[in-house]
Amino acid sequence: MFEIKKPTSSNKTIRMPDNLIEKLEKLAGKHDISFNQLVVQCCEYALENMKSEEKK
């Protein structure tokens, strides 16, 4: 059966180095996605690809 799901999200303020923000903004613009979408994808990728002993 088809089920509509509403994803949840929260706001969180983080501090990042200016040069990292600039690189991420440039990359997001190049791929026509939002800065936020890129940061989420980067974080998800990093967590999924951590060494197994670091995931504990």
Solvent accessible surface area in square Angstrom, and as a share of the most:
residue,aa,sasa,rsa
1,M,237,1.06
2,F,172,0.72
3,E,123,0.55
4,I,148,0.75
5,K,155,0.66
6,K,180,0.76
7,P,121,0.76
8,T,135,0.79
9,S,111,0.72
10,S,109,0.70
11,N,155,0.80
12,K,172,0.73
13,T,123,0.71
14,I,105,0.53
15,R,228,0.83
16,M,45,0.20
17,P,84,0.53
18,D,108,0.56
19,N,89,0.45
20,L,70,0.35
21,I,52,0.26
22,E,112,0.50
23,K,131,0.55
24,L,20,0.10
25,E,94,0.42
26,K,160,0.68
27,L,75,0.37
28,A,4,0.03
29,G,57,0.55
30,K,159,0.67
31,H,109,0.49
32,D,132,0.68
33,I,54,0.27
34,S,54,0.35
35,F,69,0.29
36,N,102,0.52
37,Q,93,0.41
38,L,17,0.09
39,V,23,0.13
40,V,69,0.40
41,Q,99,0.44
42,C,56,0.34
43,C,69,0.41
44,E,93,0.42
45,Y,147,0.56
46,A,56,0.43
47,L,114,0.57
48,E,126,0.56
49,N,87,0.45
50,M,64,0.29
51,K,134,0.57
52,S,88,0.57
53,E,107,0.48
54,E,96,0.43
55,K,111,0.47
56,K,208,0.88
